[in-house]
Amino acid sequence: MDPELEAFLPLFPRSDLTDPVAERANLAALVDRLPPPDTTGLEVETRTITADPDVPVRIYRPHEARGAVLWLHGGGFVMGDPDTEHPMAARLADEAGVVVISVGYRLAPEHRFPAALDDTYAALLWAAEHAAELGVDPERIAVGGHSAGGNLAAAVALLARDRQGPPIRFQLLHQPELDDRQETWSARNFTETPWMYRDKITTSWRHYLGSAPATPYAAPARAADLTGLPPAYVATAEFDPLRDEAVAYALRLLQAGVSVELHQWAGTFHGSQAILSAEVSQRQIAELAGVLRRALA
């Protein structure tokens, strides 16, 4: 493991999704301890998208942005909201120079699949319809997210393709949670890795799916046909149970004729980019911003 990250392991809390309410509070407290992002160059606005039900979003607008990304937070489908995602969303908007629409989708287990995906698709429709108001080109809208948010980004790309919905220019899948089966080498062997481990993933999927079987829109790794999807950037962490399912998805996208950039970050673990003082974390965030900037330029 990267020595800068390893030094923080004793301070990194073990997250347990068996009590969703407590873990949401713990995540909020953890984010509160992070240094606040600089938003002086951004217009930040909280809006409510009229849908059934309504969807809260937080919009970050840099000056002269031409494109936008629908950004989906992580948290195992159980935790997170625009407040906890504020540090990452603001940094992406500032460094990438794109409008970031941070989506407050409904959380499990109170709202199981497909609630989060329905909210994400509603936000995509809204972004496409309000592109002029946002000051961006409707042909320059991307989707992206971390962990469970990476799942939703991949899933909404599948859904938009199948429904012939708004065009998605690009998908950014950062350490995505794509496969409920947990049959890959990393899923079977990284059972006690920092922050993300096998029992936590099992609990995450149980909260999200309940007793319902997984469909490709719930677990995009199950999709049989990946043709016609937008170009993708897929990033994985070396010591992450989710690593191999993301690598496999990237390879299948390539084999389906989709342009893909795949970056496996050596010495990292799931979510370690939150340790902002580490040089590897700084490179990760800079690369995510650079990828979005190039994709939407």
C-alpha positions as CSV (number, residue, x, y, z in Angstrom):
1,M,0.0,0.0,0.0
2,D,1.1,3.6,-0.7
3,P,3.0,4.6,2.5
4,E,1.2,7.9,2.7
5,L,-2.2,6.2,2.8
6,E,-1.0,3.4,5.1
7,A,-0.1,6.0,7.7
8,F,-3.8,7.0,7.9
9,L,-5.2,3.5,8.4
10,P,-5.4,3.7,12.2
11,L,-7.5,6.9,11.8
12,F,-9.7,5.5,9.1
13,P,-13.1,4.4,10.6
14,R,-14.6,1.0,9.9
15,S,-17.9,1.7,8.3
16,D,-20.8,-0.8,8.9
17,L,-24.0,-0.5,6.9
18,T,-26.1,-2.7,9.2
19,D,-27.4,0.5,10.9
20,P,-28.0,3.0,8.0
21,V,-29.1,5.9,10.1
22,A,-26.0,5.8,12.3
23,E,-23.7,5.4,9.4
24,R,-25.2,8.4,7.6
25,A,-24.4,10.5,10.7
26,N,-20.9,9.0,10.9
27,L,-20.2,9.8,7.2
28,A,-21.4,13.4,7.7
29,A,-19.2,13.8,10.7
30,L,-16.2,12.4,8.8
31,V,-16.8,14.8,5.9
32,D,-17.1,17.7,8.3
33,R,-13.5,17.1,9.3
34,L,-12.2,17.6,5.8
35,P,-10.8,20.9,4.7
36,P,-13.6,22.9,2.9
37,P,-13.2,23.4,-0.8
38,D,-12.6,26.8,-2.4
39,T,-15.8,27.9,-4.1
40,T,-14.9,31.5,-4.8
41,G,-14.8,30.9,-8.6
42,L,-18.1,29.0,-8.6
43,E,-21.8,29.8,-8.5
44,V,-23.3,27.2,-6.1
45,E,-27.1,26.7,-6.1
46,T,-29.5,24.2,-4.5
47,R,-32.5,23.3,-6.7
48,T,-35.4,20.9,-6.6
49,I,-36.2,19.0,-9.8
50,T,-40.0,18.5,-10.2
51,A,-40.5,14.8,-10.6
52,D,-42.4,12.0,-8.8
53,P,-41.0,12.4,-6.2
54,D,-39.0,15.6,-6.5
55,V,-35.2,15.3,-6.7
56,P,-32.9,17.7,-4.9
57,V,-29.7,18.7,-6.7
58,R,-26.8,21.1,-6.0
59,I,-25.4,22.8,-9.0
60,Y,-21.8,24.1,-9.3
61,R,-21.2,26.5,-12.1
62,P,-17.7,27.7,-13.1
63,H,-17.5,30.7,-15.5
64,E,-17.6,29.9,-19.2
65,A,-18.3,26.2,-18.7
66,R,-19.5,24.4,-21.9
67,G,-20.4,21.0,-20.6
68,A,-22.0,19.5,-17.5
69,V,-21.7,16.2,-15.6
70,L,-24.5,14.6,-13.6
71,W,-22.5,13.5,-10.5
72,L,-23.7,10.7,-8.3
73,H,-22.2,10.3,-4.8
74,G,-21.1,7.0,-3.2
75,G,-22.2,5.4,0.0
76,G,-23.3,1.9,-0.8
77,F,-26.8,3.1,-1.9
78,V,-27.3,3.7,1.8
79,M,-25.3,6.8,2.7
80,G,-24.5,10.2,1.3
81,D,-26.2,13.3,-0.1
82,P,-25.1,16.6,-1.7
83,D,-23.8,17.9,1.6
84,T,-21.3,15.0,2.1
85,E,-20.4,15.2,-1.6
86,H,-19.8,18.9,-1.5
87,P,-16.0,18.7,-1.2
88,M,-15.6,16.4,-4.3
89,A,-18.3,18.1,-6.4
90,A,-16.8,21.6,-5.8
91,R,-13.3,20.5,-6.6
92,L,-14.4,18.7,-9.8
93,A,-16.3,21.8,-11.0
94,D,-13.4,24.1,-10.2
95,E,-10.6,22.0,-11.6
96,A,-12.5,20.6,-14.6
97,G,-14.3,23.8,-15.6
98,V,-17.6,22.0,-16.1
99,V,-21.0,22.4,-14.5
100,V,-21.4,19.7,-11.8
101,I,-25.0,18.7,-11.0
102,S,-24.8,16.7,-7.7
103,V,-27.8,14.5,-7.3
104,G,-29.5,13.8,-4.0
105,Y,-31.1,10.5,-5.0
106,R,-33.2,8.5,-2.6
107,L,-31.4,6.0,-0.3
108,A,-31.9,2.4,0.6
109,P,-33.2,0.5,2.5
110,E,-36.1,3.0,2.9
111,H,-36.1,3.4,-0.9
112,R,-34.9,0.3,-2.7
113,F,-34.1,-0.2,-6.4
114,P,-35.2,1.4,-8.7
115,A,-35.7,4.5,-6.7
116,A,-32.1,5.9,-6.9
117,L,-32.0,5.1,-10.6
118,D,-35.4,6.7,-11.2
119,D,-34.1,9.9,-9.5
120,T,-30.9,9.8,-11.6
121,Y,-32.8,9.5,-14.8
122,A,-35.2,12.3,-13.8
123,A,-32.1,14.5,-13.2
124,L,-30.7,13.5,-16.6
125,L,-33.9,14.5,-18.3
126,W,-33.9,17.8,-16.4
127,A,-30.3,18.6,-17.3
128,A,-31.0,18.0,-21.0
129,E,-34.1,20.1,-20.9
130,H,-32.5,23.0,-19.0
131,A,-29.1,23.0,-20.7
132,A,-29.6,26.5,-22.0
133,E,-30.4,27.7,-18.5
134,L,-27.3,26.0,-17.2
135,G,-25.3,27.7,-20.0
136,V,-24.1,24.4,-21.5
137,D,-24.4,22.5,-24.8
138,P,-27.1,19.7,-24.5
139,E,-24.7,17.5,-26.5
140,R,-22.0,17.9,-23.8
141,I,-23.7,16.2,-20.8
142,A,-21.8,13.4,-19.0
143,V,-22.6,11.1,-16.1
144,G,-20.2,10.1,-13.4
145,G,-19.9,8.9,-9.9
146,H,-18.0,7.1,-7.2
147,S,-18.7,3.6,-5.9
148,A,-22.5,3.2,-5.7
149,G,-22.6,6.5,-7.7
150,G,-20.5,4.8,-10.4
151,N,-23.1,2.0,-10.5
152,L,-25.9,4.6,-11.1
153,A,-23.8,6.4,-13.8
154,A,-23.3,3.1,-15.6
155,A,-27.0,2.1,-15.1
156,V,-28.4,5.4,-16.3
157,A,-26.2,5.2,-19.4
158,L,-27.8,1.8,-20.1
159,L,-31.3,3.1,-19.4
160,A,-30.9,6.2,-21.6
161,R,-29.6,4.0,-24.5
162,D,-32.6,1.6,-24.1
163,R,-35.2,4.4,-23.8
164,Q,-33.6,6.5,-26.5
165,G,-33.3,9.2,-23.9
166,P,-31.0,12.3,-23.7
167,P,-27.6,11.7,-25.4
168,I,-24.8,11.1,-22.9
169,R,-21.5,12.2,-24.1
170,F,-19.3,10.4,-21.6
171,Q,-19.4,8.2,-18.5
172,L,-17.0,8.4,-15.6
173,L,-17.0,5.3,-13.4
174,H,-14.8,5.8,-10.3
175,Q,-14.4,2.6,-8.3
176,P,-17.9,1.5,-9.3
177,E,-20.0,-1.1,-7.5
178,L,-21.4,-3.0,-10.5
179,D,-21.9,-6.7,-9.6
180,D,-24.0,-8.1,-6.8
181,R,-22.6,-11.6,-7.3
182,Q,-19.2,-10.9,-5.7
183,E,-17.5,-13.7,-7.7
184,T,-14.4,-12.0,-8.9
185,W,-10.9,-12.7,-7.5
186,S,-10.7,-9.3,-5.7
187,A,-14.2,-9.8,-4.2
188,R,-13.3,-13.2,-2.9
189,N,-9.9,-12.3,-1.5
190,F,-10.2,-8.7,-0.3
191,T,-12.6,-9.5,2.5
192,E,-11.1,-7.2,5.1
193,T,-9.6,-4.3,3.1
194,P,-10.0,-0.7,4.5
195,W,-13.3,1.0,4.1
196,M,-14.8,-1.5,1.7
197,Y,-14.9,-5.2,2.5
198,R,-17.0,-8.2,1.6
199,D,-19.6,-8.1,4.4
200,K,-20.2,-4.4,3.8
201,I,-20.8,-5.0,0.1
202,T,-23.2,-7.8,0.9
203,T,-25.1,-5.6,3.2
204,S,-25.1,-2.8,0.6
205,W,-26.7,-5.0,-2.0
206,R,-29.2,-6.4,0.5
207,H,-30.4,-2.9,1.4
208,Y,-30.5,-1.9,-2.3
209,L,-32.3,-4.9,-3.7
210,G,-34.2,-6.4,-0.8
211,S,-35.5,-9.8,-1.9
212,A,-35.8,-8.8,-5.6
213,P,-33.4,-10.4,-8.1
214,A,-30.8,-8.1,-9.6
215,T,-31.5,-6.8,-13.1
216,P,-28.9,-5.2,-15.4
217,Y,-30.2,-1.8,-14.4
218,A,-29.5,-2.6,-10.8
219,A,-26.2,-4.4,-11.4
220,P,-24.8,-3.2,-14.7
221,A,-22.2,-6.1,-14.8
222,R,-25.2,-8.3,-15.6
223,A,-26.0,-6.4,-18.8
224,A,-25.6,-8.7,-21.8
225,D,-25.3,-6.0,-24.4
226,L,-22.9,-3.0,-23.9
227,T,-22.9,-1.8,-27.4
228,G,-23.9,1.8,-28.2
229,L,-22.9,3.2,-24.8
230,P,-21.0,6.4,-24.3
231,P,-17.2,6.5,-24.1
232,A,-16.0,5.7,-20.6
233,Y,-13.2,6.3,-18.0
234,V,-13.0,3.6,-15.4
235,A,-10.8,3.9,-12.4
236,T,-10.0,1.2,-9.8
237,A,-8.2,1.0,-6.5
238,E,-5.7,-1.9,-6.1
239,F,-6.9,-3.0,-2.7
240,D,-10.6,-2.9,-3.3
241,P,-13.0,-5.8,-3.5
242,L,-14.8,-4.0,-6.4
243,R,-11.6,-3.8,-8.5
244,D,-12.0,-6.8,-10.7
245,E,-15.6,-6.2,-11.6
246,A,-14.8,-2.7,-12.8
247,V,-11.8,-4.0,-14.8
248,A,-14.0,-6.7,-16.3
249,Y,-16.7,-4.1,-17.2
250,A,-14.2,-1.9,-18.9
251,L,-12.9,-4.8,-21.0
252,R,-16.4,-5.7,-22.0
253,L,-17.1,-2.1,-23.0
254,L,-14.0,-2.3,-25.2
255,Q,-15.1,-5.6,-26.7
256,A,-18.5,-4.0,-27.5
257,G,-16.8,-1.2,-29.5
258,V,-16.9,1.5,-26.7
259,S,-13.9,3.7,-26.3
260,V,-12.5,3.2,-22.8
261,E,-9.7,4.6,-20.6
262,L,-8.9,2.3,-17.7
263,H,-6.7,3.4,-14.8
264,Q,-5.7,1.0,-12.0
265,W,-4.3,3.1,-9.1
266,A,-1.5,1.1,-7.5
267,G,-1.3,1.2,-3.7
268,T,-4.7,2.7,-3.1
269,F,-7.9,1.4,-1.4
270,H,-11.6,2.2,-1.9
271,G,-12.2,5.8,-1.1
272,S,-8.6,6.6,-0.2
273,Q,-8.7,9.6,-2.5
274,A,-10.5,11.4,0.5
275,I,-7.0,11.5,2.2
276,L,-6.2,14.7,0.4
277,S,-2.7,15.1,1.8
278,A,-1.4,12.0,0.0
279,E,0.3,12.7,-3.3
280,V,-1.5,9.8,-5.0
281,S,-4.9,11.2,-3.9
282,Q,-4.0,14.6,-5.4
283,R,-3.1,12.9,-8.7
284,Q,-6.3,10.9,-8.7
285,I,-8.5,14.0,-8.2
286,A,-6.5,16.0,-10.8
287,E,-6.9,13.2,-13.3
288,L,-10.7,12.9,-12.7
289,A,-11.0,16.6,-13.4
290,G,-8.7,16.4,-16.4
291,V,-10.8,13.5,-17.9
292,L,-14.0,15.5,-17.5
293,R,-12.4,18.6,-19.0
294,R,-11.2,16.8,-22.1
295,A,-14.4,14.8,-22.5
296,L,-16.6,17.9,-22.4
297,A,-14.3,20.5,-24.0
